[in-house]
Amino acid sequence: MSQMEKTINKSLRVSEEVIVEIIANAALEVDGVAAIAKRKKNPTRLITNSKNTRAIKIELAGDVLAVTMGVILKRGAKAVSTAENVQDKVKSTVQNMLNLTVTKVNVNVVNVLSEE
């Protein structure tokens, strides 16, 4: 009786839009974050038909991810601690959901909401 070795190759493809959406949802779960900043208008995005309107930039090399994003804080939120919480939340969420190594999460506070 000969032994047969069975090899199964598996792959998962996730679009950049899905990765950006996961990052945005994770950041919005952090106390003190009111919204994700919008990207500045860019004619190149119109040509490429990019649906990502958020100020989230990802750099993916293999299974290593670097993130740069802009957030809008709620009034009274502490910028440094909120940004650190966003970094931790985004990193843990992406690593758990997508099994990608997140090397850095740069958070830019672009605005603070005033009272409504």
C-alpha positions in Angstrom: 0.0 0.0 0.0 1.5 3.3 -1.0 1.2 6.4 1.1 -0.4 9.4 -0.5 0.5 12.8 0.6 -2.2 15.4 0.2 -1.2 19.0 -0.1 -3.8 21.7 0.0 -2.9 25.2 -0.9 -5.1 27.8 0.6 -5.1 31.5 0.0 -7.2 34.4 1.1 -7.4 37.6 -0.9 -8.7 40.7 0.9 -9.2 44.0 -1.0 -7.6 47.2 0.2 -11.1 48.7 0.7 -11.9 45.9 3.1 -8.7 46.4 5.1 -9.4 50.2 5.2 -13.0 49.5 6.5 -11.7 47.2 9.2 -9.2 49.9 10.3 -11.9 52.6 10.3 -14.3 50.5 12.3 -11.6 49.6 14.9 -10.7 53.3 15.3 -14.3 54.4 15.7 -14.7 51.9 18.6 -12.2 54.0 20.7 -13.6 56.4 23.2 -12.9 60.0 22.1 -12.9 59.3 18.4 -15.7 61.1 16.6 -14.9 60.3 13.0 -12.3 59.3 10.5 -11.0 62.2 8.6 -11.8 62.5 4.9 -9.2 62.5 2.2 -8.4 65.7 0.3 -9.9 65.8 -3.1 -7.5 64.4 -5.7 -8.1 64.1 -9.4 -6.1 60.8 -9.6 -8.6 59.1 -7.3 -11.4 60.1 -9.7 -9.5 58.5 -12.6 -8.7 55.3 -10.7 -12.3 55.1 -9.4 -11.2 54.7 -5.8 -14.1 54.3 -3.3 -11.9 55.0 -0.3 -12.8 58.6 0.8 -11.3 58.2 4.3 -7.8 59.5 5.2 -6.4 56.1 5.7 -3.3 55.0 3.9 -2.1 51.5 4.0 1.2 50.0 2.8 1.2 46.3 2.4 4.3 44.3 1.7 3.6 40.6 1.9 1.9 40.0 5.2 3.3 43.2 6.8 1.1 46.3 7.1 1.8 49.9 7.9 -1.1 52.3 8.5 -1.3 56.1 8.4 -4.7 57.6 9.3 -6.4 60.8 10.3 -9.0 61.0 13.1 -11.4 63.7 14.4 -11.7 63.7 18.1 -14.7 64.5 20.3 -14.5 67.6 22.4 -12.7 67.0 25.7 -10.8 63.9 24.5 -7.2 63.7 25.4 -5.3 63.7 22.1 -2.2 61.6 23.1 -4.0 58.9 25.0 -6.8 58.6 22.4 -4.2 58.3 19.6 -2.4 55.6 21.5 -5.6 53.8 22.1 -6.4 54.0 18.4 -3.0 52.6 17.6 -3.5 49.6 20.0 -7.0 48.9 18.8 -6.2 49.1 15.1 -3.1 46.9 15.5 -4.9 44.2 17.6 -8.0 44.1 15.3 -6.1 43.8 12.1 -3.7 41.2 13.5 -6.6 39.1 14.9 -9.0 39.4 11.9 -6.5 39.2 9.0 -3.4 37.6 10.5 -1.3 40.4 9.2 1.7 41.8 11.1 1.1 45.5 11.7 4.5 47.3 12.0 3.2 50.8 12.7 0.0 52.8 13.0 0.5 56.5 12.5 -2.4 58.6 13.9 -2.8 62.2 12.9 -5.4 64.2 14.8 -6.8 66.5 12.2 -9.6 68.2 14.0 -11.7 68.3 17.2 -15.4 68.6 17.1 -16.9 71.6 18.8 -20.0 71.3 20.9 -23.2 70.8 18.9 
